[in-house]
Amino acid sequence: MCEHVDMPATEETVTALRKAVRAKTAAEKRAEDARAALSIAMTDAIHAGVKQSEVVAITGLTREHVRRLVRDVEEQRAKAAAES
């Protein structure tokens, strides 16, 4: 536990905390966007003829993880096609 619990928070400290929270939120959003882009790239690669084993080797993901991510993209694409 912090030994300075009785010290009031300064405006500078609160500002730094808020800045850190914004940075964390932005990093999480970038990571989420990167995961989505990777899923799409893997799906496109597999549909273009790249073997799943090669996708696994390149990404470092397990076969099951690759299958699940590709299946999710395919389901999203099918749903979008059905809605149009």
N, C-alpha and C positions, 0 to 999 in steps of 0.2 A: 504494500500500500504506500501511497505517496506520503512523505513525511511533512509536506507543507499544505495539508488539507485545510488549515485554518486561514491560509492566505487568500485574499480575494483575487478572482481572475482579473487580469488586466485586459484592457481593450486590445493590446497587441497579442496577447495569448489567445484570446477568443478569435481574433482575425486570423491568426496562424492556424488555429483548429479548423475554422471554416474553409480556409484555403486548402488544407490537407484533405478535407472531406470532398471538396469539388474536384481535386486532382484524382482522388481515388475513384470517384464516380465516373470521371472522364476516361480513366484507364480501363475500368470495367466495360464501358461502352465500346472502346476501341477493341478490346479483347473479344467481345461479343461479335462485333462486326468482322473481325479477322476470322473467327471460327465459322461464321456464315459464309464468308468468301472462300475459305478452305473447303467447306462442304460442297459448294457449287463447283469449284475447280476439280475436286475429286470426282464428282458425278460426271462432269463434262469429259474428264480424262477417261474414265471407265467407258462411257458411251462412245468415245472416239477409238476405243480398242486397247487402251492401256490395261495391262493385266492387274487384277486386284493385288497380287503379290508385289508388283512393282510400286503400286500406290502405298502399300503397307511399308515397304522398304524406304520409300522417299519420305513419308510422313512420320514414321515411327509409331503409328497407331496400330492397334490390334486389328485383325481381320474383322472381328465382330463390330468394333467401333466404326470401321470404315463402312461396313454393310449398313449399320444403323443410320449413320449420317447420310449416306447416299439414298437410302430408303426414305428418310425424312424429306430430302430435296425432291425426290421423285413424287412423293405424295403431295407436297406443296405445289409442284408444277401441275400435277393432274387436277388438283382442286382449282387452281387458277384457270386452267384450260376449260374446266367444266362451267366456271362462272362467266366465261366470256362468250 
